[in-house]
Amino acid sequence: MHSATLYRTTPLVLLASALLLAGCKPSADQPSSSMAAHTPEVNVIELKPQEITLHTQLPGRTSAYRVAEVRPQVGGIILKRLFREGSDVKAGQTLYQIDPASYEASLASAKASYDRALATEKSARIKAERYRSLIKTKGVSQQDFDDADASWQQAKADVASARAAVDTAKINLNYTKVAAPISGRIGKSSVTEGALVTAQQTTALTTIQQLDPLYVDVSQSSSDLLKLKRALASGQLESAGAQAAKVNLLFDDGSRYTETGKLQFSDVTVDTSTGSVTVRAIFPNHDLQLLPGMFVRAELGEAALHDAILVPQLAVSHDPKGNATVLLVNAKNQVEQHPFETVRTVGNNWLVKSGLKAGDKIIVSGTQKVTAGVTVKASVVDASSLETAATNNQ
């Protein structure tokens, strides 16, 4: 009884097992589709040689072209202030009026002394000339003639002294009008009407700064200065005359100044405490956009490179030794970690010195999903779109 039942159920079990095994066996095309589903996808850029112009940026500060501190040359009471603080003034423009009364009186006295000296000189001259004619006929003694001639010479000296006193009195009277020594932007006044000032006092009445043109003082190490001089001599820097290079200016917010200046290598000041040097650039400043004390960056354009290779900074990592590396996709669509040498940054890119070449495909996104040796599916993207994205994220 039991044996018959066993024989009847065994074929059913075998058939069910066969169907189960058939269902578990993959179809012919299943392995390839499964592998494709697990192949990482990455974005790459293909390196291409580019023509670029390198720029050297030097930090600096603006300073006035000329600075004049206005001080009185005579003493007295300030009657009027004749300018508006912060305005532009012209050379020779009257800024303050000092009470001229005492100086007018001194001039009048000097003129009177001069007139008296002229009258005395005239009398002495006439007497000397008369004695000169009389001495020929022995009408006067030689001693009388010598005394008369000496009196005339003394009278002429008194006239010259009186004339100088008049000139001095005129100068002092003119100094009661305190004039601007240079043209430029005038600052605040340190005195008001009614203040007593003295000649050549230490405290300036005000300060005038000439702002057009304007200086930009750039600090550099002595070694960097030598490199810049060699670059100018070799033609790598665009010349703007003898011992001067063309230079552009960038504001602190990154915007550019519209005018072009000259970096003057002939005017160099060495700081003895630090060994650094200060190179002076000069810029036109017609619209007075530049003001003294502003932090700016001077940009020098160097020679153009015709076959430069640039790698986006976002694609570059560094190994424990600090060497720059990238992940690239080879001809077999496999990932390789590749070291290379850089020269400097150019915008959001690294300028390649060696280790990479045109045609290399550099992974720029998806690096976190892959490692060296993995087969990937690479999609080529435009490098310019990466630069735009990097700029917008700054």
C-alpha positions as a Markdown table, in Angstrom:
| # | Residue | x | y | z |
|---|---|---|---|---|
| 1 | Met | 0.0 | 0.0 | 0.0 |
| 2 | His | 2.7 | 2.5 | 1.0 |
| 3 | Ser | 5.0 | 1.4 | -1.8 |
| 4 | Ala | 2.4 | 2.1 | -4.4 |
| 5 | Thr | 1.7 | 5.6 | -3.0 |
| 6 | Leu | 5.5 | 6.3 | -3.0 |
| 7 | Tyr | 5.8 | 5.3 | -6.7 |
| 8 | Arg | 2.9 | 7.5 | -7.7 |
| 9 | Thr | 4.2 | 10.7 | -5.9 |
| 10 | Thr | 7.9 | 10.5 | -7.0 |
| 11 | Pro | 7.3 | 11.6 | -10.6 |
| 12 | Leu | 5.3 | 14.6 | -9.4 |
| 13 | Val | 8.2 | 15.7 | -7.1 |
| 14 | Leu | 10.7 | 15.2 | -9.9 |
| 15 | Leu | 8.6 | 17.3 | -12.3 |
| 16 | Ala | 8.2 | 20.1 | -9.8 |
| 17 | Ser | 11.9 | 20.2 | -9.1 |
| 18 | Ala | 12.7 | 20.4 | -12.8 |
| 19 | Leu | 10.2 | 23.3 | -13.3 |
| 20 | Leu | 11.8 | 25.1 | -10.3 |
| 21 | Leu | 15.3 | 24.7 | -11.7 |
| 22 | Ala | 14.1 | 25.9 | -15.1 |
| 23 | Gly | 12.6 | 29.0 | -13.6 |
| 24 | Cys | 15.8 | 29.8 | -11.7 |
| 25 | Lys | 18.1 | 29.5 | -14.7 |
| 26 | Pro | 18.8 | 32.9 | -16.3 |
| 27 | Ser | 17.9 | 33.6 | -19.8 |
| 28 | Ala | 20.6 | 34.2 | -22.5 |
| 29 | Asp | 20.4 | 38.0 | -22.4 |
| 30 | Gln | 19.9 | 38.5 | -18.6 |
| 31 | Pro | 23.6 | 38.7 | -17.6 |
| 32 | Ser | 24.4 | 41.6 | -19.9 |
| 33 | Ser | 21.4 | 43.7 | -18.8 |
| 34 | Ser | 22.3 | 43.1 | -15.1 |
| 35 | Met | 25.9 | 44.2 | -15.7 |
| 36 | Ala | 24.7 | 47.3 | -17.6 |
| 37 | Ala | 22.5 | 48.3 | -14.7 |
| 38 | His | 25.5 | 48.3 | -12.3 |
| 39 | Thr | 28.0 | 50.2 | -14.6 |
| 40 | Pro | 28.6 | 53.6 | -13.0 |
| 41 | Glu | 28.0 | 56.6 | -15.1 |
| 42 | Val | 30.4 | 59.6 | -14.9 |
| 43 | Asn | 30.8 | 62.9 | -16.7 |
| 44 | Val | 34.1 | 63.7 | -18.3 |
| 45 | Ile | 35.8 | 66.5 | -20.2 |
| 46 | Glu | 38.3 | 65.9 | -23.0 |
| 47 | Leu | 41.4 | 68.0 | -22.5 |
| 48 | Lys | 42.2 | 70.3 | -25.4 |
| 49 | Pro | 45.1 | 72.8 | -25.9 |
| 50 | Gln | 44.0 | 76.4 | -25.4 |
| 51 | Glu | 45.5 | 79.8 | -26.1 |
| 52 | Ile | 45.5 | 81.8 | -22.8 |
| 53 | Thr | 47.2 | 84.9 | -21.5 |
| 54 | Leu | 48.7 | 84.6 | -18.0 |
| 55 | His | 48.2 | 87.4 | -15.5 |
| 56 | Thr | 50.2 | 88.3 | -12.4 |
| 57 | Gln | 48.2 | 90.0 | -9.6 |
| 58 | Leu | 50.0 | 92.2 | -7.1 |
| 59 | Pro | 48.2 | 93.6 | -4.0 |
| 60 | Gly | 48.5 | 97.3 | -3.4 |
| 61 | Arg | 47.0 | 100.5 | -2.0 |
| 62 | Thr | 46.2 | 103.8 | -3.7 |
| 63 | Ser | 47.9 | 107.0 | -2.6 |
| 64 | Ala | 47.6 | 110.7 | -3.7 |
| 65 | Tyr | 49.9 | 111.9 | -6.5 |
| 66 | Arg | 50.8 | 115.0 | -4.5 |
| 67 | Val | 49.9 | 116.0 | -1.0 |
| 68 | Ala | 50.2 | 119.6 | 0.4 |
| 69 | Glu | 49.6 | 120.6 | 4.0 |
| 70 | Val | 48.5 | 124.2 | 4.1 |
| 71 | Arg | 50.1 | 126.4 | 6.8 |
| 72 | Pro | 50.1 | 130.2 | 7.4 |
| 73 | Gln | 53.3 | 132.1 | 6.6 |
| 74 | Val | 52.2 | 135.1 | 8.8 |
| 75 | Gly | 50.4 | 135.3 | 12.1 |
| 76 | Gly | 47.0 | 136.8 | 12.8 |
| 77 | Ile | 43.3 | 136.3 | 13.2 |
| 78 | Ile | 41.4 | 134.3 | 10.6 |
| 79 | Leu | 38.6 | 136.5 | 9.2 |
| 80 | Lys | 37.2 | 134.2 | 6.6 |
| 81 | Arg | 37.3 | 130.6 | 5.3 |
| 82 | Leu | 36.8 | 130.7 | 1.6 |
| 83 | Phe | 36.3 | 127.1 | 0.5 |
| 84 | Arg | 34.0 | 124.2 | 1.1 |
| 85 | Glu | 35.4 | 121.2 | 2.8 |
| 86 | Gly | 35.8 | 118.2 | 0.4 |
| 87 | Ser | 35.6 | 120.3 | -2.7 |
| 88 | Asp | 38.1 | 120.7 | -5.6 |
| 89 | Val | 40.4 | 123.7 | -5.5 |
| 90 | Lys | 42.8 | 125.3 | -8.0 |
| 91 | Ala | 46.4 | 126.2 | -7.4 |
| 92 | Gly | 46.5 | 129.9 | -6.2 |
| 93 | Gln | 42.9 | 129.9 | -5.0 |
| 94 | Thr | 42.5 | 131.8 | -1.7 |
| 95 | Leu | 41.5 | 129.5 | 1.1 |
| 96 | Tyr | 41.7 | 131.7 | 4.2 |
| 97 | Gln | 41.8 | 135.5 | 4.8 |
| 98 | Ile | 44.0 | 136.6 | 7.8 |
| 99 | Asp | 43.3 | 140.1 | 9.2 |
| 100 | Pro | 45.5 | 142.3 | 7.0 |
| 101 | Ala | 45.3 | 145.6 | 9.0 |
| 102 | Ser | 48.7 | 145.4 | 10.7 |
| 103 | Tyr | 50.4 | 144.3 | 7.5 |
| 104 | Glu | 48.8 | 147.2 | 5.5 |
| 105 | Ala | 50.2 | 149.6 | 8.1 |
| 106 | Ser | 53.6 | 148.0 | 7.8 |
| 107 | Leu | 53.5 | 148.4 | 4.1 |
| 108 | Ala | 52.5 | 152.1 | 4.4 |
| 109 | Ser | 55.4 | 152.7 | 6.8 |
| 110 | Ala | 57.9 | 150.9 | 4.5 |
| 111 | Lys | 56.7 | 153.0 | 1.5 |
| 112 | Ala | 57.2 | 156.2 | 3.6 |
| 113 | Ser | 60.7 | 155.1 | 4.6 |
| 114 | Tyr | 61.5 | 154.4 | 0.9 |
| 115 | Asp | 60.3 | 157.8 | -0.2 |
| 116 | Arg | 62.5 | 159.5 | 2.5 |
| 117 | Ala | 65.5 | 157.4 | 1.4 |
| 118 | Leu | 64.8 | 158.5 | -2.2 |
| 119 | Ala | 64.8 | 162.2 | -1.2 |
| 120 | Thr | 68.0 | 161.8 | 0.8 |
| 121 | Glu | 69.7 | 160.0 | -2.1 |
| 122 | Lys | 68.7 | 162.8 | -4.5 |
| 123 | Ser | 70.2 | 165.5 | -2.3 |
| 124 | Ala | 73.4 | 163.5 | -1.8 |
| 125 | Arg | 73.7 | 162.9 | -5.5 |
| 126 | Ile | 73.3 | 166.5 | -6.4 |
| 127 | Lys | 75.9 | 167.6 | -3.8 |
| 128 | Ala | 78.4 | 164.9 | -5.0 |
| 129 | Glu | 77.9 | 165.9 | -8.6 |
| 130 | Arg | 78.4 | 169.6 | -7.8 |
| 131 | Tyr | 81.6 | 168.9 | -5.8 |
| 132 | Arg | 82.9 | 166.8 | -8.7 |
| 133 | Ser | 82.8 | 169.9 | -11.0 |
| 134 | Leu | 84.2 | 172.2 | -8.3 |
| 135 | Ile | 87.2 | 170.0 | -7.5 |
| 136 | Lys | 88.5 | 170.5 | -11.0 |
| 137 | Thr | 88.8 | 174.3 | -10.3 |
| 138 | Lys | 90.0 | 173.7 | -6.8 |
| 139 | Gly | 86.7 | 175.1 | -5.5 |
| 140 | Val | 86.5 | 172.4 | -2.8 |
| 141 | Ser | 89.0 | 170.2 | -1.2 |
| 142 | Gln | 89.5 | 166.6 | -2.1 |
| 143 | Gln | 88.3 | 165.7 | 1.4 |
| 144 | Asp | 85.0 | 167.5 | 0.9 |
| 145 | Phe | 84.4 | 165.8 | -2.4 |
| 146 | Asp | 85.2 | 162.4 | -0.9 |
| 147 | Asp | 82.8 | 163.0 | 2.0 |
| 148 | Ala | 80.0 | 164.1 | -0.4 |
| 149 | Asp | 80.5 | 161.1 | -2.7 |
| 150 | Ala | 80.5 | 158.7 | 0.3 |
| 151 | Ser | 77.3 | 160.2 | 1.6 |
| 152 | Trp | 75.7 | 159.6 | -1.9 |
| 153 | Gln | 76.8 | 156.0 | -1.9 |
| 154 | Gln | 75.3 | 155.5 | 1.6 |
| 155 | Ala | 72.1 | 157.2 | 0.5 |
| 156 | Lys | 71.8 | 154.8 | -2.5 |
| 157 | Ala | 72.3 | 151.8 | -0.1 |
| 158 | Asp | 69.5 | 153.2 | 2.1 |
| 159 | Val | 67.2 | 153.4 | -0.9 |
| 160 | Ala | 67.9 | 149.8 | -1.8 |
| 161 | Ser | 67.2 | 148.8 | 1.9 |
| 162 | Ala | 64.0 | 150.7 | 1.9 |
| 163 | Arg | 62.9 | 149.2 | -1.4 |
| 164 | Ala | 63.5 | 145.7 | 0.1 |
| 165 | Ala | 61.5 | 146.6 | 3.2 |
| 166 | Val | 58.6 | 147.6 | 0.9 |
| 167 | Asp | 58.9 | 144.3 | -1.0 |
| 168 | Thr | 58.9 | 142.4 | 2.3 |
| 169 | Ala | 55.8 | 144.3 | 3.6 |
| 170 | Lys | 54.0 | 143.5 | 0.3 |
| 171 | Ile | 54.9 | 139.8 | 0.6 |
| 172 | Asn | 53.6 | 139.7 | 4.2 |
| 173 | Leu | 50.4 | 141.4 | 3.2 |
| 174 | Asn | 49.9 | 138.9 | 0.3 |
| 175 | Tyr | 50.5 | 136.1 | 2.8 |
| 176 | Thr | 47.4 | 137.2 | 4.7 |
| 177 | Lys | 45.5 | 135.5 | 1.8 |
| 178 | Val | 46.4 | 131.9 | 2.4 |
| 179 | Ala | 46.4 | 130.3 | -1.1 |
| 180 | Ala | 46.2 | 126.7 | -2.3 |
| 181 | Pro | 49.8 | 125.6 | -3.3 |
| 182 | Ile | 48.4 | 122.8 | -5.7 |
| 183 | Ser | 45.2 | 121.9 | -7.4 |
| 184 | Gly | 43.3 | 118.9 | -5.9 |
| 185 | Arg | 40.7 | 117.8 | -3.4 |
| 186 | Ile | 40.8 | 119.8 | -0.2 |
| 187 | Gly | 40.1 | 118.2 | 3.2 |
| 188 | Lys | 38.5 | 119.4 | 6.4 |
| 189 | Ser | 39.6 | 122.7 | 8.0 |
| 190 | Ser | 41.3 | 122.6 | 11.4 |
| 191 | Val | 40.4 | 126.2 | 12.2 |
| 192 | Thr | 37.4 | 128.4 | 12.0 |
| 193 | Glu | 36.9 | 132.2 | 11.7 |
| 194 | Gly | 38.3 | 134.0 | 14.8 |
| 195 | Ala | 41.1 | 131.5 | 15.3 |
| 196 | Leu | 44.6 | 132.9 | 16.0 |
| 197 | Val | 47.3 | 131.4 | 13.7 |
| 198 | Thr | 51.1 | 131.8 | 13.7 |
| 199 | Ala | 53.7 | 131.7 | 11.0 |
| 200 | Gln | 54.9 | 128.2 | 10.1 |
| 201 | Gln | 52.9 | 126.6 | 12.9 |
| 202 | Thr | 53.1 | 122.8 | 13.2 |
| 203 | Thr | 49.4 | 122.2 | 12.8 |
| 204 | Ala | 48.2 | 122.4 | 9.2 |
| 205 | Leu | 45.2 | 124.5 | 8.5 |
| 206 | Thr | 44.0 | 121.9 | 5.9 |
| 207 | Thr | 45.4 | 119.4 | 3.4 |
| 208 | Ile | 45.1 | 119.2 | -0.4 |
| 209 | Gln | 45.6 | 116.0 | -2.3 |
| 210 | Gln | 46.0 | 115.8 | -6.1 |
| 211 | Leu | 44.0 | 112.7 | -7.2 |
| 212 | Asp | 44.5 | 112.8 | -10.9 |
| 213 | Pro | 46.7 | 111.0 | -11.7 |
| 214 | Leu | 46.9 | 108.6 | -8.7 |
| 215 | Tyr | 49.6 | 106.3 | -7.4 |
| 216 | Val | 49.2 | 102.6 | -6.6 |
| 217 | Asp | 51.9 | 101.3 | -4.3 |
| 218 | Val | 52.6 | 97.6 | -4.8 |
| 219 | Ser | 54.7 | 95.5 | -2.3 |
| 220 | Gln | 56.7 | 92.6 | -3.5 |
| 221 | Ser | 59.6 | 90.5 | -2.4 |
| 222 | Ser | 63.0 | 91.3 | -4.0 |
| 223 | Ser | 63.0 | 87.9 | -5.8 |
| 224 | Asp | 59.6 | 88.5 | -7.3 |
| 225 | Leu | 60.6 | 92.0 | -8.4 |
| 226 | Leu | 63.6 | 90.5 | -10.2 |
| 227 | Lys | 61.3 | 88.0 | -12.0 |
| 228 | Leu | 59.1 | 90.9 | -13.1 |
| 229 | Lys | 62.0 | 92.9 | -14.4 |
| 230 | Arg | 63.3 | 89.9 | -16.4 |
| 231 | Ala | 59.9 | 89.3 | -17.8 |
| 232 | Leu | 59.7 | 93.0 | -18.9 |
| 233 | Ala | 63.2 | 92.8 | -20.5 |
| 234 | Ser | 62.3 | 89.6 | -22.3 |
| 235 | Gly | 59.1 | 90.9 | -23.7 |
| 236 | Gln | 56.8 | 88.7 | -21.6 |
| 237 | Leu | 55.3 | 91.8 | -20.0 |
| 238 | Glu | 53.7 | 94.4 | -22.3 |
| 239 | Ser | 55.9 | 97.5 | -22.1 |
| 240 | Ala | 54.6 | 101.0 | -21.4 |
| 241 | Gly | 57.8 | 102.9 | -21.9 |
| 242 | Ala | 61.3 | 102.7 | -20.4 |
| 243 | Gln | 61.3 | 100.7 | -17.2 |
| 244 | Ala | 57.5 | 100.5 | -17.1 |
| 245 | Ala | 54.9 | 97.8 | -17.8 |
| 246 | Lys | 51.2 | 98.1 | -18.7 |
| 247 | Val | 49.1 | 97.3 | -15.7 |
| 248 | Asn | 45.3 | 97.0 | -15.1 |
| 249 | Leu | 43.6 | 97.5 | -11.9 |
| 250 | Leu | 41.0 | 95.4 | -10.0 |
| 251 | Phe | 38.9 | 96.6 | -7.1 |
| 252 | Asp | 38.4 | 94.7 | -3.9 |
| 253 | Asp | 35.0 | 93.4 | -5.2 |
| 254 | Gly | 36.6 | 92.0 | -8.3 |
| 255 | Ser | 35.4 | 94.6 | -10.8 |
| 256 | Arg | 37.9 | 96.2 | -13.2 |
| 257 | Tyr | 39.0 | 99.8 | -13.4 |
| 258 | Thr | 38.5 | 101.2 | -16.9 |
| 259 | Glu | 41.8 | 103.0 | -17.3 |
| 260 | Thr | 45.2 | 101.4 | -17.9 |
| 261 | Gly | 48.2 | 102.4 | -15.9 |
| 262 | Lys | 52.0 | 102.1 | -15.9 |
| 263 | Leu | 54.0 | 100.1 | -13.4 |
| 264 | Gln | 57.3 | 102.0 | -12.9 |
| 265 | Phe | 60.2 | 99.7 | -12.0 |
| 266 | Ser | 62.6 | 102.6 | -11.9 |
| 267 | Asp | 60.9 | 104.0 | -8.8 |
| 268 | Val | 61.6 | 101.3 | -6.2 |
| 269 | Thr | 61.7 | 101.8 | -2.4 |
| 270 | Val | 63.2 | 99.0 | -0.2 |
| 271 | Asp | 61.9 | 98.4 | 3.3 |
| 272 | Thr | 65.0 | 97.8 | 5.3 |
| 273 | Ser | 63.1 | 96.0 | 8.1 |
| 274 | Thr | 61.4 | 93.4 | 5.9 |
| 275 | Gly | 63.5 | 93.4 | 2.7 |
| 276 | Ser | 60.4 | 93.9 | 0.6 |
| 277 | Val | 60.2 | 96.5 | -2.1 |
| 278 | Thr | 57.5 | 98.9 | -3.1 |
| 279 | Val | 56.9 | 99.4 | -6.8 |
| 280 | Arg | 54.8 | 102.4 | -7.8 |
| 281 | Ala | 52.2 | 102.4 | -10.6 |
| 282 | Ile | 50.5 | 105.5 | -11.9 |
| 283 | Phe | 46.9 | 105.6 | -13.2 |
| 284 | Pro | 44.8 | 108.3 | -14.7 |
| 285 | Asn | 41.8 | 109.2 | -12.5 |
| 286 | His | 39.7 | 111.6 | -14.5 |
| 287 | Asp | 36.4 | 110.6 | -12.9 |
| 288 | Leu | 37.9 | 110.3 | -9.4 |
| 289 | Gln | 36.8 | 106.7 | -9.0 |
| 290 | Leu | 40.0 | 106.0 | -7.1 |
| 291 | Leu | 40.5 | 107.5 | -3.7 |
| 292 | Pro | 43.7 | 107.4 | -1.5 |
| 293 | Gly | 43.9 | 104.4 | 0.8 |
| 294 | Met | 41.8 | 101.9 | -1.3 |
| 295 | Phe | 42.9 | 98.3 | -1.4 |
| 296 | Val | 43.3 | 97.2 | -5.0 |
| 297 | Arg | 45.1 | 94.5 | -7.1 |
| 298 | Ala | 47.4 | 95.4 | -10.0 |
| 299 | Glu | 47.2 | 92.9 | -12.8 |
| 300 | Leu | 50.1 | 92.4 | -15.3 |
| 301 | Gly | 49.5 | 90.6 | -18.5 |
| 302 | Glu | 52.3 | 88.1 | -19.4 |
| 303 | Ala | 53.0 | 86.4 | -22.7 |
| 304 | Ala | 50.3 | 84.2 | -24.3 |
| 305 | Leu | 50.5 | 80.4 | -24.2 |
| 306 | His | 49.2 | 78.8 | -27.4 |
| 307 | Asp | 49.0 | 75.1 | -26.3 |
| 308 | Ala | 48.1 | 75.4 | -22.6 |
| 309 | Ile | 46.3 | 72.4 | -20.9 |
| 310 | Leu | 43.8 | 73.4 | -18.2 |
| 311 | Val | 42.2 | 71.1 | -15.7 |
| 312 | Pro | 39.1 | 72.2 | -13.6 |
| 313 | Gln | 40.0 | 72.5 | -10.0 |
| 314 | Leu | 36.9 | 70.6 | -9.0 |
| 315 | Ala | 38.3 | 67.5 | -10.7 |
| 316 | Val | 41.6 | 67.6 | -8.9 |
| 317 | Ser | 42.5 | 65.9 | -5.6 |
| 318 | His | 45.8 | 65.5 | -3.8 |
| 319 | Asp | 47.5 | 62.4 | -2.5 |
| 320 | Pro | 49.0 | 62.2 | 1.1 |
| 321 | Lys | 52.2 | 63.7 | -0.3 |
| 322 | Gly | 50.4 | 66.7 | -1.7 |
| 323 | Asn | 50.7 | 65.7 | -5.3 |
| 324 | Ala | 47.9 | 66.7 | -7.6 |
| 325 | Thr | 45.9 | 63.7 | -9.1 |
| 326 | Val | 42.9 | 63.2 | -11.3 |
| 327 | Leu | 40.7 | 60.3 | -12.2 |
| 328 | Leu | 40.6 | 59.7 | -16.0 |
| 329 | Val | 38.9 | 57.2 | -18.3 |
| 330 | Asn | 41.2 | 55.2 | -20.6 |
| 331 | Ala | 40.4 | 53.7 | -24.0 |
| 332 | Lys | 38.9 | 50.6 | -22.3 |
| 333 | Asn | 36.5 | 52.8 | -20.3 |
| 334 | Gln | 38.3 | 52.0 | -17.2 |
| 335 | Val | 39.1 | 54.5 | -14.4 |
| 336 | Glu | 42.8 | 55.4 | -13.8 |
| 337 | Gln | 44.2 | 57.6 | -11.0 |
| 338 | His | 46.8 | 59.8 | -12.7 |
| 339 | Pro | 49.2 | 62.2 | -11.0 |
| 340 | Phe | 50.4 | 65.4 | -12.7 |
| 341 | Glu | 52.3 | 68.6 | -12.1 |
| 342 | Thr | 50.8 | 72.1 | -12.0 |
| 343 | Val | 52.2 | 75.5 | -12.7 |
| 344 | Arg | 49.6 | 77.9 | -11.3 |
| 345 | Thr | 45.9 | 78.5 | -11.2 |
| 346 | Val | 44.1 | 80.2 | -14.1 |
| 347 | Gly | 40.7 | 81.3 | -13.0 |
| 348 | Asn | 38.9 | 78.1 | -11.8 |
| 349 | Asn | 41.5 | 75.8 | -13.5 |
| 350 | Trp | 45.0 | 74.4 | -12.9 |
| 351 | Leu | 47.6 | 75.0 | -15.6 |
| 352 | Val | 49.2 | 71.7 | -16.3 |
| 353 | Lys | 53.0 | 71.5 | -16.4 |
| 354 | Ser | 53.4 | 67.8 | -17.1 |
| 355 | Gly | 51.6 | 64.4 | -16.6 |
| 356 | Leu | 48.5 | 65.1 | -18.8 |
| 357 | Lys | 48.0 | 65.6 | -22.5 |
| 358 | Ala | 45.4 | 66.7 | -25.0 |
| 359 | Gly | 42.7 | 64.0 | -25.5 |
| 360 | Asp | 42.8 | 62.7 | -21.9 |
| 361 | Lys | 39.3 | 62.3 | -20.5 |
| 362 | Ile | 39.1 | 63.7 | -17.0 |
| 363 | Ile | 36.2 | 62.7 | -14.7 |
| 364 | Val | 34.5 | 65.9 | -13.4 |
| 365 | Ser | 31.4 | 64.4 | -11.7 |
| 366 | Gly | 30.6 | 61.0 | -10.3 |
| 367 | Thr | 34.0 | 60.5 | -8.8 |
| 368 | Gln | 32.5 | 59.4 | -5.5 |
| 369 | Lys | 31.0 | 56.3 | -7.2 |
| 370 | Val | 34.2 | 55.0 | -8.8 |
| 371 | Thr | 37.7 | 53.8 | -8.0 |
| 372 | Ala | 40.7 | 53.0 | -10.1 |
| 373 | Gly | 40.2 | 49.9 | -12.2 |
| 374 | Val | 36.4 | 50.2 | -12.4 |
| 375 | Thr | 34.7 | 50.1 | -15.8 |
| 376 | Val | 32.4 | 53.1 | -16.3 |
| 377 | Lys | 30.1 | 54.7 | -18.8 |
| 378 | Ala | 31.5 | 58.1 | -19.7 |
| 379 | Ser | 29.5 | 61.1 | -21.0 |
| 380 | Val | 31.5 | 64.0 | -22.4 |
| 381 | Val | 30.4 | 67.5 | -21.1 |
| 382 | Asp | 31.5 | 71.0 | -22.2 |
| 383 | Ala | 34.3 | 72.5 | -20.0 |
| 384 | Ser | 32.8 | 76.0 | -20.4 |
| 385 | Ser | 29.7 | 74.9 | -18.6 |
| 386 | Leu | 31.8 | 73.9 | -15.6 |
| 387 | Glu | 33.5 | 77.3 | -15.5 |
| 388 | Thr | 30.1 | 79.0 | -15.5 |
| 389 | Ala | 28.8 | 76.9 | -12.7 |
| 390 | Ala | 31.9 | 77.4 | -10.6 |
| 391 | Thr | 31.7 | 81.2 | -11.1 |
| 392 | Asn | 28.0 | 81.2 | -10.1 |
| 393 | Asn | 28.8 | 79.3 | -7.0 |
| 394 | Gln | 31.4 | 81.7 | -5.8 |
